[in-house]
């Protein structure tokens, strides 16, 4: 199978059976910085990042259709100004 896609997108595939029919689930992955930058980072940079940040037993995606879109966010929170704080509010 030949896949033609932009270099900024990753693909995961998973064939599965549902109600005696065979399907192919496809997940499209994008890697982007959080902030004001409106740019997609290259797929080749995403895989080493995920290897370092996700636990080994954490599946990235099962590539099976879902009822709603989802996203995975990996981040580190720091208090404003670097001051020690027992609690830091974060949101997406």
DRENLODREN-962656 format. One record per residue: residue number from 1; residue in one letter; z, y, x of N, C-alpha, C in turn. Coordinates in steps of 0.001 Angstrom, whole numbers, padded with zeros to 6 digits, always signed. Each point is the difference from the previous one (the first is absolute). Example, Ala and Ser with C-alpha at 12.3 -4.5 7.8 and 13.67 -1.06 7.14 Angstrom:
BEGIN
num = 1 | residuo = A | nc3 = +007800 | nc2 = -005690 | nc1 = +013190 | cac3 = +000000 | cac2 = +001190 | cac1 = -000890 | cc3 = +000000 | cc2 = +001200 | cc1 = +000900 .
num = 2 | residuo = S | nc3 = -000720 | nc2 = +001050 | nc1 = -000350 | cac3 = +000060 | cac2 = +001190 | cac1 = +000820 | cc3 = +000730 | cc2 = +001090 | cc1 = -000770 .
//
This chain:
BEGIN
num = 1 | residuo = X | nc3 = +000000 | nc2 = -001160 | nc1 = +000846 | cac3 = +000000 | cac2 = +001160 | cac1 = -000846 | cc3 = +000000 | cc2 = +001231 | cc1 = +000898 .
num = 2 | residuo = X | nc3 = -000896 | nc2 = +000914 | nc1 = -000254 | cac3 = -000071 | cac2 = +001246 | cac1 = +000745 | cc3 = +000637 | cc2 = +001104 | cc1 = -000840 .
num = 3 | residuo = X | nc3 = +000906 | nc2 = +000741 | nc1 = +000613 | cac3 = +000694 | cac2 = +001085 | cac1 = -000690 | cc3 = -000447 | cc2 = +001319 | cc1 = +000608 .
num = 4 | residuo = X | nc3 = -000483 | nc2 = +000892 | nc1 = -000842 | cac3 = -000376 | cac2 = +001340 | cac1 = +000438 | cc3 = +000966 | cc2 = +000968 | cc1 = -000668 .
num = 5 | residuo = X | nc3 = +000741 | nc2 = +000744 | nc1 = +000816 | cac3 = +001024 | cac2 = +000896 | cac1 = -000524 | cc3 = +000233 | cc2 = +001123 | cc1 = +000997 .
num = 6 | residuo = X | nc3 = +000644 | nc2 = +001074 | nc1 = -000435 | cac3 = +000383 | cac2 = +001058 | cac1 = +000940 | cc3 = +001042 | cc2 = -000526 | cc1 = +000988 .
num = 7 | residuo = X | nc3 = +000015 | nc2 = +000542 | nc1 = +001209 | cac3 = +000955 | cac2 = -000425 | cac1 = +001023 | cc3 = +001433 | cc2 = +000444 | cc1 = -000303 .
num = 8 | residuo = X | nc3 = +000165 | nc2 = +000809 | nc1 = -001017 | cac3 = +001340 | cac2 = +000468 | cac1 = -000364 | cc3 = +000665 | cc2 = -000872 | cc1 = -001056 .
num = 9 | residuo = X | nc3 = -000698 | nc2 = -000992 | nc1 = -000537 | cac3 = +000575 | cac2 = -000855 | cac1 = -001043 | cc3 = +000142 | cc2 = -001428 | cc1 = +000491 .
num = 10 | residuo = X | nc3 = +001086 | nc2 = -000639 | nc1 = -000389 | cac3 = +000213 | cac2 = -001407 | cac1 = +000292 | cc3 = -000171 | cc2 = -000805 | cc1 = -001273 .
num = 11 | residuo = X | nc3 = -000344 | nc2 = -001260 | nc1 = +000143 | cac3 = -000178 | cac2 = -000885 | cac1 = -001155 | cc3 = +000831 | cc2 = -001256 | cc1 = +000174 .
num = 12 | residuo = X | nc3 = +000609 | nc2 = -000443 | nc1 = -001080 | cac3 = +000654 | cac2 = -001300 | cac1 = -000066 | cc3 = -000643 | cc2 = -000744 | cc1 = -001162 .
num = 13 | residuo = X | nc3 = -000292 | nc2 = -001270 | nc1 = +000189 | cac3 = -000599 | cac2 = -000801 | cac1 = -001068 | cc3 = +000846 | cc2 = -001241 | cc1 = -000247 .
num = 14 | residuo = X | nc3 = -000062 | nc2 = -000478 | nc1 = -001239 | cac3 = +000762 | cac2 = -001193 | cac1 = -000357 | cc3 = -000658 | cc2 = -000669 | cc1 = -001211 .
num = 15 | residuo = X | nc3 = -000638 | nc2 = -001165 | nc1 = +000193 | cac3 = -000532 | cac2 = -000709 | cac1 = -001168 | cc3 = +001151 | cc2 = -000659 | cc1 = -000769 .
num = 16 | residuo = X | nc3 = -000085 | nc2 = +000009 | nc1 = -001324 | cac3 = +001050 | cac2 = -000614 | cac1 = -000808 | cc3 = -000589 | cc2 = -000493 | cc1 = -001320 .
num = 17 | residuo = X | nc3 = +000760 | nc2 = -000874 | nc1 = -000657 | cac3 = -000404 | cac2 = -000545 | cac1 = -001298 | cc3 = +000920 | cc2 = +000558 | cc1 = -001070 .
num = 18 | residuo = X | nc3 = -000597 | nc2 = +000441 | nc1 = -001126 | cac3 = +000767 | cac2 = +000522 | cac1 = -001121 | cc3 = -000664 | cc2 = -000483 | cc1 = -001278 .
num = 19 | residuo = X | nc3 = +000752 | nc2 = -000727 | nc1 = -000820 | cac3 = -000505 | cac2 = -000553 | cac1 = -001261 | cc3 = -001288 | cc2 = -000806 | cc1 = +000199 .
num = 20 | residuo = X | nc3 = +000026 | nc2 = -000835 | nc1 = +001007 | cac3 = -001110 | cac2 = -000910 | cac1 = +000333 | cc3 = -001283 | cc2 = +000730 | cc1 = +000407 .
num = 21 | residuo = X | nc3 = +000142 | nc2 = +001233 | nc1 = +000433 | cac3 = -001130 | cac2 = +000753 | cac1 = +000548 | cc3 = +000361 | cc2 = +000403 | cc1 = +001427 .
num = 22 | residuo = X | nc3 = -001018 | nc2 = +000057 | nc1 = +000843 | cac3 = +000211 | cac2 = +000356 | cac1 = +001395 | cc3 = -000356 | cc2 = +001467 | cc1 = +000214 .
num = 23 | residuo = X | nc3 = +000876 | nc2 = +000707 | nc1 = +000705 | cac3 = -000138 | cac2 = +001428 | cac1 = +000220 | cc3 = +000175 | cc2 = +000312 | cc1 = +001479 .
num = 24 | residuo = X | nc3 = -000449 | nc2 = +001176 | nc1 = +000401 | cac3 = +000240 | cac2 = +000494 | cac1 = +001343 | cc3 = +000729 | cc2 = +001332 | cc1 = -000121 .
num = 25 | residuo = X | nc3 = +001231 | nc2 = +000030 | nc1 = +000471 | cac3 = +000772 | cac2 = +001245 | cac1 = +000009 | cc3 = -000305 | cc2 = +000766 | cc1 = +001281 .
num = 26 | residuo = X | nc3 = -000216 | nc2 = +001293 | nc1 = -000120 | cac3 = -000282 | cac2 = +000846 | cac1 = +001160 | cc3 = +000941 | cc2 = +001201 | cc1 = -000041 .
num = 27 | residuo = X | nc3 = +000701 | nc2 = +000224 | nc1 = +001095 | cac3 = +000845 | cac2 = +001182 | cac1 = +000146 | cc3 = -000632 | cc2 = +000908 | cc1 = +001036 .
num = 28 | residuo = X | nc3 = -000073 | nc2 = +001272 | nc1 = -000319 | cac3 = -000519 | cac2 = +000999 | cac1 = +000932 | cc3 = +001187 | cc2 = +000788 | cc1 = +000532 .
num = 29 | residuo = X | nc3 = +000118 | nc2 = +000072 | nc1 = +001327 | cac3 = +001127 | cac2 = +000659 | cac1 = +000640 | cc3 = -000455 | cc2 = +001266 | cc1 = +000701 .
num = 30 | residuo = X | nc3 = +000808 | nc2 = +001042 | nc1 = -000107 | cac3 = -000269 | cac2 = +001224 | cac1 = +000756 | cc3 = +001274 | cc2 = +000396 | cc1 = +000729 .
num = 31 | residuo = X | nc3 = -000177 | nc2 = +000666 | nc1 = +001114 | cac3 = +001106 | cac2 = +000387 | cac1 = +000877 | cc3 = -000086 | cc2 = +001505 | cc1 = +000204 .
num = 32 | residuo = X | nc3 = +001010 | nc2 = +000713 | nc1 = -000474 | cac3 = -000055 | cac2 = +001451 | cac1 = +000100 | cc3 = +001363 | cc2 = +000560 | cc1 = +000346 .
num = 33 | residuo = X | nc3 = +000004 | nc2 = +001144 | nc1 = +000692 | cac3 = +001279 | cac2 = +000631 | cac1 = +000321 | cc3 = +000556 | cc2 = +000727 | cc1 = -001223 .
num = 34 | residuo = X | nc3 = +001310 | nc2 = +000074 | nc1 = -000076 | cac3 = +000629 | cac2 = +000744 | cac1 = -001087 | cc3 = +000135 | cc2 = +001450 | cc1 = +000465 .
num = 35 | residuo = X | nc3 = -000379 | nc2 = +000914 | nc1 = -000841 | cac3 = +000075 | cac2 = +001416 | cac1 = +000346 | cc3 = -001184 | cc2 = +000733 | cc1 = -000574 .
num = 36 | residuo = X | nc3 = -000369 | nc2 = +001091 | nc1 = +000617 | cac3 = -001087 | cac2 = +000832 | cac1 = -000498 | cc3 = -001367 | cc2 = -000431 | cc1 = +000498 .
num = 37 | residuo = X | nc3 = -000061 | nc2 = -000964 | nc1 = +000894 | cac3 = -001269 | cac2 = -000454 | cac1 = +000560 | cc3 = -000720 | cc2 = -000909 | cc1 = -000998 .
num = 38 | residuo = X | nc3 = -001217 | nc2 = +000378 | nc1 = -000381 | cac3 = -000785 | cac2 = -000794 | cac1 = -000947 | cc3 = -001032 | cc2 = -000816 | cc1 = +000770 .
num = 39 | residuo = X | nc3 = +000475 | nc2 = -001011 | nc1 = +000736 | cac3 = -000892 | cac2 = -000810 | cac1 = +000818 | cc3 = +000443 | cc2 = -001462 | cc1 = -000082 .
num = 40 | residuo = X | nc3 = -000965 | nc2 = -000902 | nc1 = -000008 | cac3 = +000294 | cac2 = -001424 | cac1 = +000092 | cc3 = -000060 | cc2 = -000399 | cc1 = +001463 .
num = 41 | residuo = X | nc3 = +001006 | nc2 = -000715 | nc1 = +000454 | cac3 = +000026 | cac2 = -000469 | cac1 = +001380 | cc3 = -000806 | cc2 = -001295 | cc1 = +000103 .
num = 42 | residuo = X | nc3 = -000477 | nc2 = -000361 | nc1 = +001185 | cac3 = -000818 | cac2 = -001210 | cac1 = +000144 | cc3 = +000775 | cc2 = -001278 | cc1 = -000312 .
num = 43 | residuo = X | nc3 = -000702 | nc2 = -000954 | nc1 = -000559 | cac3 = +000611 | cac2 = -001303 | cac1 = -000314 | cc3 = +000572 | cc2 = -000654 | cc1 = +001254 .
num = 44 | residuo = X | nc3 = -000665 | nc2 = +000158 | nc1 = +001132 | cac3 = +000457 | cac2 = -000626 | cac1 = +001245 | cc3 = +001366 | cc2 = +000526 | cc1 = +000444 .
num = 45 | residuo = X | nc3 = +000399 | nc2 = +001185 | nc1 = -000448 | cac3 = +001323 | cac2 = +000543 | cac1 = +000316 | cc3 = +001056 | cc2 = -000516 | cc1 = -000977 .
num = 46 | residuo = X | nc3 = -000423 | nc2 = -000431 | nc1 = -001181 | cac3 = +000933 | cac2 = -000440 | cac1 = -001035 | cc3 = +000667 | cc2 = -001329 | cc1 = +000359 .
num = 47 | residuo = X | nc3 = -000757 | nc2 = -000965 | nc1 = +000507 | cac3 = +000548 | cac2 = -001336 | cac1 = +000232 | cc3 = +001121 | cc2 = -000014 | cc1 = +001032 .
num = 48 | residuo = X | nc3 = -000145 | nc2 = +000650 | nc1 = +001169 | cac3 = +001140 | cac2 = +000014 | cac1 = +000937 | cc3 = +001227 | cc2 = +000717 | cc1 = -000579 .
num = 49 | residuo = X | nc3 = -000229 | nc2 = +001062 | nc1 = -000765 | cac3 = +001107 | cac2 = +000717 | cac1 = -000641 | cc3 = +000757 | cc2 = -000920 | cc1 = -000950 .
num = 50 | residuo = X | nc3 = -000733 | nc2 = -000733 | nc1 = -000836 | cac3 = +000651 | cac2 = -000895 | cac1 = -000962 | cc3 = +000747 | cc2 = -001123 | cc1 = +000702 .
num = 51 | residuo = X | nc3 = -000554 | nc2 = -000509 | nc1 = +001082 | cac3 = +000663 | cac2 = -001057 | cac1 = +000763 | cc3 = +001346 | cc2 = +000466 | cc1 = +000524 .
num = 52 | residuo = X | nc3 = +000073 | nc2 = +001247 | nc1 = +000441 | cac3 = +001259 | cac2 = +000535 | cac1 = +000524 | cc3 = +000993 | cc2 = +000370 | cc1 = -001105 .
num = 53 | residuo = X | nc3 = -000483 | nc2 = +000509 | nc1 = -001119 | cac3 = +000880 | cac2 = +000549 | cac1 = -001024 | cc3 = +000475 | cc2 = -000990 | cc1 = -001056 .
num = 54 | residuo = X | nc3 = -000817 | nc2 = -000974 | nc1 = -000362 | cac3 = +000380 | cac2 = -000929 | cac1 = -001070 | cc3 = +000731 | cc2 = -001215 | cc1 = +000563 .
num = 55 | residuo = X | nc3 = +000977 | nc2 = -000510 | nc1 = -000720 | cac3 = +000646 | cac2 = -001246 | cac1 = +000420 | cc3 = -001020 | cc2 = -001138 | cc1 = +000015 .
num = 56 | residuo = X | nc3 = +000176 | nc2 = -000992 | nc1 = +000874 | cac3 = -000979 | cac2 = -001087 | cac1 = +000103 | cc3 = -000235 | cc2 = -000748 | cc1 = -001319 .
num = 57 | residuo = X | nc3 = +001023 | nc2 = -000116 | nc1 = -000842 | cac3 = -000146 | cac2 = -000749 | cac1 = -001253 | cc3 = -000534 | cc2 = +000864 | cc1 = -001143 .
num = 58 | residuo = X | nc3 = -000239 | nc2 = +001280 | nc1 = +000231 | cac3 = -000479 | cac2 = +000917 | cac1 = -001037 | cc3 = -001510 | cc2 = -000131 | cc1 = -000174 .
num = 59 | residuo = X | nc3 = -000466 | nc2 = -000536 | nc1 = -001138 | cac3 = -001450 | cac2 = -000041 | cac1 = -000208 | cc3 = -000523 | cc2 = +001398 | cc1 = -000282 .
num = 60 | residuo = X | nc3 = -001162 | nc2 = +000310 | nc1 = +000530 | cac3 = -000581 | cac2 = +001315 | cac1 = -000226 | cc3 = -000499 | cc2 = +000106 | cc1 = -001432 .
num = 61 | residuo = X | nc3 = -000772 | nc2 = -000988 | nc1 = -000433 | cac3 = -000526 | cac2 = -000005 | cac1 = -001357 | cc3 = -000538 | cc2 = -001394 | cc1 = -000285 .
num = 62 | residuo = X | nc3 = +000137 | nc2 = -000469 | nc1 = -001230 | cac3 = -000492 | cac2 = -001328 | cac1 = -000360 | cc3 = -001477 | cc2 = +000021 | cc1 = -000376 .
num = 63 | residuo = X | nc3 = -000597 | nc2 = +001176 | nc1 = -000128 | cac3 = -001419 | cac2 = +000169 | cac1 = -000362 | cc3 = -000318 | cc2 = -000630 | cc1 = -001353 .
num = 64 | residuo = X | nc3 = +000960 | nc2 = +000031 | nc1 = -000906 | cac3 = -000215 | cac2 = -000483 | cac1 = -001360 | cc3 = +000106 | cc2 = +001209 | cc1 = -000932 .
num = 65 | residuo = X | nc3 = -000869 | nc2 = +000113 | nc1 = -000994 | cac3 = +000021 | cac2 = +001176 | cac1 = -000883 | cc3 = +001383 | cc2 = +000256 | cc1 = -000600 .
num = 66 | residuo = X | nc3 = +000325 | nc2 = +001273 | nc1 = -000124 | cac3 = +001284 | cac2 = +000418 | cac1 = -000551 | cc3 = -000240 | cc2 = +000883 | cc1 = -001216 .
num = 67 | residuo = X | nc3 = +000987 | nc2 = +000099 | nc1 = -000852 | cac3 = -000130 | cac2 = +000816 | cac1 = -001209 | cc3 = -000089 | cc2 = +001487 | cc1 = +000332 .
num = 68 | residuo = X | nc3 = +000632 | nc2 = +000419 | nc1 = +001108 | cac3 = +000020 | cac2 = +001412 | cac1 = +000388 | cc3 = -000210 | cc2 = +000101 | cc1 = +001499 .
num = 69 | residuo = X | nc3 = -000539 | nc2 = +001119 | nc1 = +000427 | cac3 = -000161 | cac2 = +000247 | cac1 = +001433 | cc3 = +001370 | cc2 = +000089 | cc1 = +000659 .
num = 70 | residuo = X | nc3 = +000057 | nc2 = -000321 | nc1 = +001281 | cac3 = +001255 | cac2 = +000100 | cac1 = +000729 | cc3 = -000291 | cc2 = +000501 | cc1 = +001406 .
num = 71 | residuo = X | nc3 = +001050 | nc2 = +000423 | nc1 = +000680 | cac3 = -000157 | cac2 = +000426 | cac1 = +001376 | cc3 = +001225 | cc2 = -000412 | cc1 = +000788 .
num = 72 | residuo = X | nc3 = -000159 | nc2 = -000082 | nc1 = +001296 | cac3 = +001079 | cac2 = -000346 | cac1 = +000904 | cc3 = +000229 | cc2 = +001200 | cc1 = +000902 .
num = 73 | residuo = X | nc3 = +001212 | nc2 = +000482 | nc1 = +000065 | cac3 = +000341 | cac2 = +001122 | cac1 = +000870 | cc3 = +001017 | cc2 = -000466 | cc1 = +001028 .
num = 74 | residuo = X | nc3 = -000261 | nc2 = +000299 | nc1 = +001249 | cac3 = +000922 | cac2 = -000297 | cac1 = +001089 | cc3 = +000335 | cc2 = +001323 | cc1 = +000655 .
num = 75 | residuo = X | nc3 = +001284 | nc2 = +000352 | nc1 = +000066 | cac3 = +000374 | cac2 = +001308 | cac1 = +000537 | cc3 = +001405 | cc2 = -000050 | cc1 = +000587 .
num = 76 | residuo = X | nc3 = +000332 | nc2 = +001045 | nc1 = +000723 | cac3 = +001340 | cac2 = +000205 | cac1 = +000539 | cc3 = +000454 | cc2 = +001375 | cc1 = -000476 .
num = 77 | residuo = X | nc3 = +001229 | nc2 = +000106 | nc1 = -000471 | cac3 = +000513 | cac2 = +001276 | cac1 = -000494 | cc3 = +000948 | cc2 = +000614 | cc1 = +001029 .
num = 78 | residuo = X | nc3 = -000117 | nc2 = +001307 | nc1 = +000175 | cac3 = +000869 | cac2 = +000747 | cac1 = +000911 | cc3 = +000490 | cc2 = +001244 | cc1 = -000734 .
num = 79 | residuo = X | nc3 = +001237 | nc2 = +000368 | nc1 = +000239 | cac3 = +000564 | cac2 = +001203 | cac1 = -000627 | cc3 = -000700 | cc2 = +001238 | cc1 = +000551 .
num = 80 | residuo = X | nc3 = -000165 | nc2 = +001032 | nc1 = -000823 | cac3 = -000611 | cac2 = +001244 | cac1 = +000475 | cc3 = +000741 | cc2 = +000554 | cc1 = +001218 .
num = 81 | residuo = X | nc3 = -000744 | nc2 = +000387 | nc1 = +001005 | cac3 = +000595 | cac2 = +000554 | cac1 = +001215 | cc3 = +000638 | cc2 = -001037 | cc1 = +000900 .
num = 82 | residuo = X | nc3 = -000069 | nc2 = -001266 | nc1 = -000376 | cac3 = +000568 | cac2 = -001063 | cac1 = +000822 | cc3 = +001515 | cc2 = -000101 | cc1 = -000061 .
num = 83 | residuo = X | nc3 = +000616 | nc2 = +000730 | nc1 = -000924 | cac3 = +001459 | cac2 = -000036 | cac1 = -000122 | cc3 = +000430 | cc2 = -001340 | cc1 = -000605 .
num = 84 | residuo = X | nc3 = +001104 | nc2 = -000587 | nc1 = +000489 | cac3 = +000487 | cac2 = -001266 | cac1 = -000580 | cc3 = +000302 | cc2 = +000181 | cc1 = -001494 .
num = 85 | residuo = X | nc3 = -000390 | nc2 = -000997 | nc1 = -000777 | cac3 = +000213 | cac2 = +000067 | cac1 = -001434 | cc3 = +000183 | cc2 = -001415 | cc1 = -000544 .
num = 86 | residuo = X | nc3 = +000991 | nc2 = -000235 | nc1 = -000856 | cac3 = +000188 | cac2 = -001334 | cac1 = -000559 | cc3 = -001030 | cc2 = -000353 | cc1 = -001064 .
num = 87 | residuo = X | nc3 = -000702 | nc2 = +001030 | nc1 = -000524 | cac3 = -000952 | cac2 = -000234 | cac1 = -001082 | cc3 = -001155 | cc2 = +000983 | cc1 = +000124 .
num = 88 | residuo = X | nc3 = -001220 | nc2 = -000509 | nc1 = -000130 | cac3 = -001188 | cac2 = +000853 | cac1 = +000039 | cc3 = -000856 | cc2 = -000363 | cc1 = -001207 .
num = 89 | residuo = X | nc3 = -000325 | nc2 = +000970 | nc1 = -000837 | cac3 = -000855 | cac2 = -000227 | cac1 = -001161 | cc3 = -001441 | cc2 = -000174 | cc1 = +000453 .
num = 90 | residuo = X | nc3 = -000658 | nc2 = -001041 | nc1 = -000493 | cac3 = -001408 | cac2 = -000234 | cac1 = +000299 | cc3 = -000706 | cc2 = -000322 | cc1 = -001317 .
num = 91 | residuo = X | nc3 = -001306 | nc2 = +000243 | nc1 = -000034 | cac3 = -000779 | cac2 = -000350 | cac1 = -001179 | cc3 = -001460 | cc2 = -000154 | cc1 = +000370 .
num = 92 | residuo = X | nc3 = -000729 | nc2 = -000606 | nc1 = -000881 | cac3 = -001438 | cac2 = -000173 | cac1 = +000162 | cc3 = -000663 | cc2 = +000640 | cc1 = -001209 .
//
